[in-house]
Amino acid sequence: TQNILQMTETNPEGRFMIDNLLFPDSTTFVIQARTKKGFATVDITIDSTAIPKTVHKIPFSNDSVQYMDDYLANVRDKYYNEGGMRVINLKEIVVKGHKISQENENKSIYSSVMNYSIDSEDIERTNANSVYDLLGTIPGVQRSGNQIRIRGNNRPPVVVVDDVMYDAPVDEMEQNKNSFGPIGGSILESIVVSDIASLEIMKGSNVSIFGSAGSGGAIIITLKKGAEVKGAPSPGLITIKPLGYTQDVQFYNPKYETPEEKQESTPDLRSTIYWNPFVTIGADGKQEIEFYTSDNPGSYHIVIEGISADGRVCRYVKDL
């Protein structure tokens, strides 16, 4: 999900909270803060995530350690049979593929088909000596010395490098309409053209994600792997990736539905045969589950845990 905007005000102590927001882990947020008069002279500090310590509160012993030897033996056998010491020499083969451009490998979170974009190969063909020279070759970008404007805007664009905002027009500098970015020069001056994997020009409704800072459009730069940029992010703007929820992953259960699958010669050495966190019980208090066993002979250790309708913890353990 992109382009979700929310606004809030701090309390008298300068603290704020954006509540009721669910998001998957690794989601990037751009936080912009301004004073009551609209100035960007604001330091934004995010509280660290408080992760509670794990405590074994279930009133039963943890008996998984005693099965570690069997697990390690399965891992060893799996290693031998799936490319470890058991090596099979094949005849010569030729693998054909296509080159993946840096543009596809390094995409900004702000990338969109609506943006004007050039990749590293296009950039190299311009023979530009500086980022300003490069921007001067892009349609719709107006350059006057080191002053950059995107056509149709009288304010300078925000500059984002590797998803971090560095240059953003601030209201304190409105008295000088030609000013660009934070005092001390633009971050564009410290970027080497050959380090750029892709450059995009963002305008129109897309820049609403940056709030008022994006009113002049945006220059989105993605650097090649290993390249770095020296400079401080724009005042009053930070980019964070807070801890979110984990996407659901289904436990792997093999299926042997065809004769070829049933005759598969690769041994099934799984140590955990079946796991299901969402087993529901029928009205008669019974439930039936099915699973394929592994090829490793031995006994089965069954652990059933759950919570009753009235909140009681239930646990059943049996070896077969």
N, C-alpha and C positions, 0 to 999 in steps of 0.2 A: 504494500500500500504506500502511495506517495501523495505529496501535496496535502497533508492534513495539517491544518493550522489551528493552534489553540493559544489563547491569551489569558493572562492572569496578572494580578497585582501582588506585590510583596506586603507583608505585614509591617508594623512599625519597626521591627527588628531587622527588616530586610530579607526575611525568609519567605519562600514561596513553595507551592506544591501543585503539581498537575496530577489530579487524581482520576480514577476510573479510566485508565488507559492501559489496554492490553496489547502486547506486541511480542513477536517472536524474538528470540535471542539474536544478537548481532545487528539489531535495527539501529540505524544511525539517526540521531536527533540533532537539529541545529537550534541552539538557544540564543536568542537575541534579547538584550536588555537595554533600556533607556531610562534616563532620569525623568522626572515630571515635566521638565522643560524640553525633553526630547534629545538630550545630549547622550553621547555614547561613553562617557567617562564612568563606566561601571565595571567593576570586577565581578565575574561570575564564578562562584565556587560550588561545586556539586558535592553533596554528602556522599561519603563512601558507602557502598552497599554492605549492610550488616547481614552476614550469613551465619545463622545459628550453628553452633557446634552439634555434631551428630551424637546423639545419646541413645543407647539401646534401652528403650523403655518397654519393649514387649516382655511380658512376664514369663519368658521361656528362654532357655539357653540357646546360644548360637552354635549349632553343631556342624557348620560347613567346613571347619578346619580339618576334621578327620577324613574328609573326602578329597583333600588336596593331592594326595599321592596318586589317586586314580586319575584325577584331572591332568596332572603333569605327564602321566604315562600316555594319555590320549593325545596330548599336545605333541609329544615326541613322535608318536606313530604317525600323526597327521603330517608332521614336518617331513618325515622320511618318504611318505607316499605322495606328497604334493609338491615335489620339486626340491626337496632338501638333498639328502645323500643319494636318493634314487633318481638318477639322471638318465633321460632317454634322448639319444642323439637323433635328430630329424634330418631329412634331406634338405638341401639348400632351398630356401624360399625367398621370394622377393616381395617386400611390403611396399605398397605404393600409398602415398598420402599427399596432402596439400599443406602448404605452409600456413600456419595460423599467425595472423598479423598481431603486432603489439596492441593494436586498437581493440581487437577482440579479447586479448588476454588481460588488458588493463582497462576496464570500463568504470567510469565514475558512477556513483549511485544516482547522480543527476542526469545521466545520459538519457536521451530520448530521440525518437525518430524525427521529432519536430525541431531538433537543434541542427544548426549547420556544423558539420564535423569534418575534420581532416586528420588523417593518420600520419604515422611517422614517415611513410614513403612519400606522401604528398608534401610533408614539411621539408623533407630533404631536397625535393625538386625545386623548392622556392629559393634555395641558396641564401636564406635570410641569416644575417649576422646577429640579430637580436630578436627578442620576442616582439618588440615594437615593429621591426621590419616585417616580421611574420604576420602580425595583425593587419599591417597595411596592405597585404595581398589578399585579404579575405573580403569578399563582397559584403556590403552593408556595414563595414567598419570604417569609421572616419578617424584618421590619425593626423595630429598636428604636433610634430616633435614627439614628446613623450606623453601627450594628452590623447586619450582614447575615448571615443564615443561610438555607441552603436546607433545606426541610423534611426531617426525618429525619437531620440532621447537627448535631453539637454543636461543630463547628469551622468557622471562616470559610472561604468559598470562595476559590479562586485567581482572580485577575482577569487576563484576557488582552485586550490592546488591539492590534488589527492584527497578531495572531499573535505578539506579544511579551508575556511574562509580567511583570507589574509587582507585583501584590500576591499574596503567598503566605504562609500561616501558617508560622512558623518555631518550632523547638522551644525556642529560648531564651526565648520569650515564653509558654510553657506556664504559667508561674506566674500570668499574667494571662489567664484564659480569654476575657475580653471583648475582648482586643486584636485588631485587624484590620490585617493587612498590615504592612509595614515601619514602623519608628519614624518619626514625622513625619506620619502620616496616610495615608489611602488615595489611590491615583491617581484614584479615582472623583471626588474633590473638584475635580480640575482639568479634568474633561471637561464640555464644554457639551452639553446635551441635543440641541440643534438640529444638532450636528455628527455625531450618531450615525446611521449608515446601517442598522444592524441590531444587535440584542442577543439573545443566546441564553443559555439556562440549561442547563448540562450536568451530568448526574448519572448515577449508576449505573456500569455497567462502562465507559462511554465515557471517564470521567476517569482511567482507569488509565494513560493516556498521560502524565499528569503525575506519576506515581509517588505518593509519600506526600503531596506538596504538594496533590494533588487529592482527598484523602480527604474534604474538605468540599464537594466539587462545584466547579464553575467558572462564572464569568461571562465570556462571550465577547462582546466589543464590536468591531464593525467601523465605522470612521469613514468619513465621506464623503470623496471625493477632494479633496485639498487641505487637509483638516483635520489638525491636529497636536495631540499631547498632550505636555505638559511633565512630566517626572518621570523618575526613575531606575528601571530594571528591578529586580525583586526580587533580593536577594542570593542567591548560589549557584545562579542560574538564568540561562541565556542561550539565545537562539535563533539558529541559524546555517544558512546554505545553502552547504555546501561544493561543490566542483567534482565533478560526477558524470559519468557517461557520456552521450553524445549519442544520442538515439533515431535509429534507422536511417531514412534518407529515400531513397526509390527515385528514380533518375534518370528524368526525364521522357522518354518515347518516344511520339510521336504514333501514333495508329492511324487508318487510313482504310479502314474496313470497309464502310461503306454508300455508296451513290451520292451522297447529300447531302454526306457527309464528303469524298469524292473531288473534288466540285465546289466545295468551299469557296473563296470568293474572297479571303479574307484570306491574304496571302503568308506562307509559312513562312520566316522569316529567321534560324533558329537558326545560331549559329556553331559550337557543339559538337553534332555530329550524334549521336554514340553514345559512351557511356561505361559500362563494366561492370567492377566490381572483383572479380567472382567468375566469371571464365571458366575452366572446367575443360576439360582436354584428354582426348580419348578414348584408348583403349588403342593406337590406331594413330598417336597423336601429332598428330591433326588435330581441328579444331573448325570448325563453320560458324556464322556469325552473320548475322542479317538486320536491316535497319533502313531507314527511309524517309529519303530525302535531303531537303534543304531546297530552296526555290525559287531560291536564289541560285546561279547557275552559277559554277563554278570548280573548282580542283583539290582533292584530298583529302590531308590530312596524317595519316598513320596512325602511331600510336605504340603498340607492344605491349610491356608490361613484365610480368615475373613472376619467380618463384623456382622452381627445379627441386626435385625430391625430395631431392637431396643438398645443398640450400642455395645453389646457385649463382644469381647474379643474371643475368637474361636481359633483353635489350632489342632491339627491332627497330623501325626507322624507315623509312618509305617515303612518297613523294609520288606520287599517281596523278592 
